[in-house]
């Protein structure tokens, strides 16, 4: 399989309580959420050159670029069987 298409379904938080900071720096939260009829399309395609490229059809703030790009890249790298990079 050289490519895959996924949907990242949207949700709305009806209630969100931040309970405290965890040891890994993230926050422990308690929430009530509900799905909405919106989704983002995620297309993953294997290419010849090494690395990860992200494209988006919307302008992102520097904060959103950090969240949208770096964390998925780190997770993909960590799950790679050959962590050479």
N, C-alpha and C positions, 0 to 999 in steps of 0.2 A: 504494500500500500504506500503510495507516494504522496497522497494528500487526503485530508479529512476536513469535513465541514461540521461545525458544532454550533449550537445556539446557547447563549448565556442569557437565560430568562431574567426579566426584571422582577423586582419586588418592592414593596413599600413597607416601611417600619411603622406599625401602629403604636408600638411602645418600645422604648430603648432605654435601658438602665445600664450605666457603666459601673461595674462592681469593684474594679480595682485593677492595678497593673500586675501582669504576670511576670515571672522571672525572665521570659524571653523578650520583654519590652512591649509586647502587645497587651491590650486590655481585655479583661474578662467582662463579658456583656451578657445581659439577659434581655431577650427581645421577643416581641410578638410581631410576626410579619405575614404578609399576604402577597401572593403573586399578582402580577398585572399582565395584560396582553401585549407586552413589548419584549423585544429581545435584541441582543447584539449578535451579529454573525461573526464567528471566528473561523478563519480558514488557515489550516496548517499544511504547509507544503514542503516536502523534502527537496533541497536544492544541492547543487554540486559543491559550492563553497561552504566552509565551516562557519559557524556563527548563527546568530539569530537576528532576523530583521523584522521590525514591526511597522506596519503602515496603518494609518487611520484616516478616515474621511472627514474628521472634525479637528479643529485646532484645540490643543490641550495646553493647560497651564503647566508651568514647571513642576508644581506639586503633583498634578495628575500624571505627568510623564513619568515621574519617579514611581508612583503607585502602579500605573498601568504597564510599565516596561520592565523595571528592575526586578520586581518580585516574581513575576512569571518566568523571567530569564533565570533567576536564581533557582526556582523550583524545578525548571526543566533541566538545568545543569546538575542539580543535586540528584535527580532521578536517573541521570544518564549512567549506563553501565560502564562507560569508559571516561571518567572525569579527567580528561587530558588537558583541558584549557583552564 
